[in-house]
């Protein structure tokens, strides 16, 4: 198992200082995607437009995987509220 660090960009950068022990590429990709989707669930409620990303780094600090999500939301008709 190797330790990977998952940095989050979401209007600012949050650097993972602790890391997570994972076994294999699939586990790294899966955790990066789950992290991004967890963040998106809460951010989309607060913002009509948002770009987010999660970058996984290996123990040497080298980026090895990145996942990104862009969200745009707008009313198509005059909002009745």
N, C-alpha and C positions, 0 to 999 in steps of 0.2 A: 504494500500500500504506500501511496505517496500523499504528501500534503499539498493541497491546492488552496489558493486564495481567490476570493470572488469580490472584485471591486465593482461598485454600483455607480453609474452616472445617471443622475436624475435631477437636472438643474444644478448640480454640483457633484463633486466626487466624494464617495465614501470608500475608503481603503480598508480592506479586510486585513486586520493585523493578526488574527488568530488562525485562520485557515481551517480546513476540514480534511481528514484522512479519507481518501477514496481509492478504489481499486479499478483502474481502467478508464479508457476514453469515454465510454458510454456513460459511466457514472458522473464524470465531469460535465459532459454536455447536458445530462438530465438535471443535475443540480443547478447549473447556470440557467436553464430554461425555467425550471420551477421557481427559482428566485425572482427572475424577471416577471413572470406571470403573477406571483404573489404581490410584488410591488405595484404592478399595473392595476390590480383589482382596487386598490385604495387610491391611487393617484388619478385614475380616470374619473372618479367621482368628484374630485376637487378641481379639475382643470379640463378645459375644452380641447386643448392641444398640448401634447407632451411627447418628448422623445426620451427613451430610457434605454440603458444597455447594461449588461453584466459582462465583465471580462474576467476570465479565469487565468490565473498565473500559477506556474509551477513553483517548486521550492527554491529555484534559482531566481525567481522573480520575472521569468520570461512569460509573456502572454502566450497562451496556448489555445484559447477558445474564446469567441465573443458572440453574444446574441443581442439583437437590438429589436426595439419595438417603437413604432410611431403611431400615435393615436390622434385623430382629429374628430371633433364632434361639433355639430351645429344644427340649429333648427332650420328646417327647409321652408316652413311657413311661419307666419307671425306667431310667436309664442303666446298662447291665451292667458298665461299666468302673469 
